[in-house]
């Protein structure tokens, strides 16, 4: 896995007011709004609302936001997030 400072930021899904960062395939970061993701995906809703999740360490933070790593292919994950945030275009 790459160091956080070497990970590519997806410009299409890097929301300056986003409060949550997903890193796909250890290569690409997406800064998004956790509320929107939670409303559109039950899996992420449940993940984001776990009360027993410990506060992230500094190494699990990027630009002041908590980071979650997913193993999905970055291109596939960008398509998935694009549907959630932009719909079918």
N, C-alpha and C positions, 0 to 999 in steps of 0.2 A: 504494500500500500504506500502511496506517495505521501510526502509530508504535506500538511495543510497548505503551506505557502506555495506549493508547486502545483496545486490542483487548478485546472481550468474552470473559469466561471462561465456558465452559460449566459450569454448576454440577453437572450430572449426571455429567460426565466430567472433573472437576477433582479428581484424587486427591492429597491432601496429601502422600502419600509417593511420588507419581509421580516419575519421574526423567527425563522426556522430554516435550517440548511440541510438539504439532502445531498449526499455525495454518492453518485452511482458508479459502480465498477472501479472505485478508487481513483477515478480520473476526472470526473466532471461534477461541479457543484451547482446546485439550484437553490436560490434564496427565495423563499415563498412565504405566503401567509398561512399559518397553521390552521386558522379558523376556516378558511376556504377549503383547504385540503381535507380537514375533518368533516366538513359538511358534505363533500362529494364522495368520500371514501370511508366506509365503515371500518375498514382495517386501520386506516390512519387515525380515524376518530378514536378508536379504542387505544391505539398506541399513545396518542397525544394526551389522553385523559387518564392514564394510569397514575394512581395516587402514590404508589410505592416506588416510583422511579427516582433514584437518587439524583441530586443536582449534578450536572456534568462537571467534570474536571476541566481545567484550563485547556487540556489537550483535546477535549470534546467540544470546543468552542471555536467559532470562526467569525470574525467581525462582530463579536459580542452576542452571537446567536448560537443556540445549541445545535449540534451536528448529529445527524443519524446517517450511518453508512448502509447502503443497500448494494447487493451484489449484481443487480440488473445491469445490462448493457446500457451505457450512457445514451446512445441514440434512441433505443427503445424507451428508456425512461423519460427522455425529453418528449417523445411523442405522447406518452401516457399523461405527463403533466400538462402538455399543450392542450389535450382534450379537456382536462379538468379546468384549466384557467382560461382558455380561449374558446373552447367548444370546437365544433367542426367548422373549419374555414376552407 
